[in-house]
Amino acid sequence: MRDLLLVAFLLIAIYYSFKRPYVGAAAWIWIALMAPAEWAFGFSQSFRLNLTIVIVSLLAWIINKNKYKYSFSGMQFLVLLFCFWMLISTIFNLRINSELAWDKFIEFAKVIALFLFIIMTIRTKKEVDTLIWSIVLAISAYAAMEGVKFILSGGGHRIVGRSGILADRNDLAVAINMCLPLVLYLLGTTKNKNLRLGLILIAVLNVVAVMGTYSRGGFIGLSILAIAIWIKSERKVLFLMLALISLPVLYANAPAEWKERQSTIETAATEDGSFIGRIWAWKIATLIALDNPVTGGGFKATTDSLLWRTYAPITPDFGPVYTPPIPDHVRPKAAHNIYFQVLASSGFVGLIIFLFILAGTYLQSLHCSNAKIRELTWVSELSRAISLAIIGYGITGLNVSLAYFELLYALIAIQIILKSRITSFGKNNVEFKNS
């Protein structure tokens, strides 16, 4: 049954992608995040869904006579520069198996292709909202479904992703935190009562889903995201009262295992083996970058056995935090931190470019969210949501290796589009709030 549904989806997606390239962009991001072929069990698993949609969408864009005018921006330059620098790092990668580094670069190049395609095909509110809905239906809808299972099981159901990049529970927690502001944006712009009720339910269940992942980093990110949403809210007193009433009740009824897991945050640096393993990876990432400050070690440098063995003896007294010596039987670990991940992969140069991308996107989103243009209110609201998503990513990303995540670069592309809408409206017609 799933195979037939997947085939039906593919045929419908091909038809509408060929007619409207922006539908192809929405299908592209949905397939990339959802990996629907992994949900099937039969013949459809061998389908190249994403490749098919990409080819059809590109053909549709090529033959489309009403293409949007493509303008190059500073943020696009930074993203393409980062991709170029990852290419340089891959050429000079230090891995024993360099093929893995090249495989990862090809994956990242596909992410950048999606980034460029979004910018080339999307401009109007309808097109942007279609893309936002596809993201929410991929991540938030799945998280809501898992949240229901978590509630019905009394907290016994441990929430993880199904496939692809979201298979890890910490990765899934990051994605949910990034999508929560998008759900709130859709809630603010949707007029249909049934859809609004559905979005409210999804938002609540997404909060439950973050808790259900048992991810400490995800919970911290959710807490900071909630504070950021409250600060930007126009109903601060109401939301504060609701939080003061509901949070003690929710905590009292939370599963004992979840409470125990979150209570280890304070002692994680000294007593938690998983967290100590992360510190080992961070130290090794830094050591790789210090010895190779320009290009780093290439994709997944910290997981290379030779690099791990080379720097492991140096780790105990390196840096401000003492860690136990790394036992010989411990396997190389991923960076588990977007910043150390980029540092190890592309050196200090790559990290600086990456930080400029994050900071630039956040500042652009703040700028656009403060624009008072009656005709473009939706641009301000969505920019505010993206600024919150970047906060969620930047905080929760301290615990995961998601520096090359499709959702991040899709949101950057959307913010570039929103900035172009503000700019094209005309500087003389724009007022900005005093802040």
Sequence and secondary structure as in RCSB ss.txt:
>XXXX:A:sequence
MRDLLLVAFLLIAIYYSFKRPYVGAAAWIWIALMAPAEWAFGFSQSFRLNLTIVIVSLLAWIINKNKYKYSFSGM
QFLVLLFCFWMLISTIFNLRINSELAWDKFIEFAKVIALFLFIIMTIRTKKEVDTLIWSIVLAISAYAAMEGVKF
ILSGGGHRIVGRSGILADRNDLAVAINMCLPLVLYLLGTTKNKNLRLGLILIAVLNVVAVMGTYSRGGFIGLSIL
AIAIWIKSERKVLFLMLALISLPVLYANAPAEWKERQSTIETAATEDGSFIGRIWAWKIATLIALDNPVTGGGFK
ATTDSLLWRTYAPITPDFGPVYTPPIPDHVRPKAAHNIYFQVLASSGFVGLIIFLFILAGTYLQSLHCSNAKIRE
LTWVSELSRAISLAIIGYGITGLNVSLAYFELLYALIAIQIILKSRITSFGKNNVEFKNS
>XXXX:A:secstr
 HHHHHHHHHHHHHHHHHH HHHHHHHHHHHHHH GGGG  SGGGG  HHHHHHHHHHHHHHH SS       HH
HHHHHHHHHHHHHHHHT   SSHHHHHHHHHHHHHHHHHHHHHHHH  SHHHHHHHHHHHIIIIIHHHHHHHHHH
HHTTT       SGGG SHHHHHHHHHHHHHHHHHHHHH   HHHHHHHHHHHHHHHHHHHHTT HHHHHHHHHH
HHHHHHH S HHHHHHHHHHHHHHHHHTS HHHHHHHHTTTTHHHH HHHHHHHHHHHHHHHHHHHSTTTTT TT
GGG HHHHHHHGGG TTSSSS      TT       SHHHHHHHHHHHHHHHHHHHHHHHHHHHHHHHHTEE GG
GHHHHHHHHHHHHHHHHHHHHGGGS  TT HHHHHHHHHHHHHHHHHHHH GGG EE   
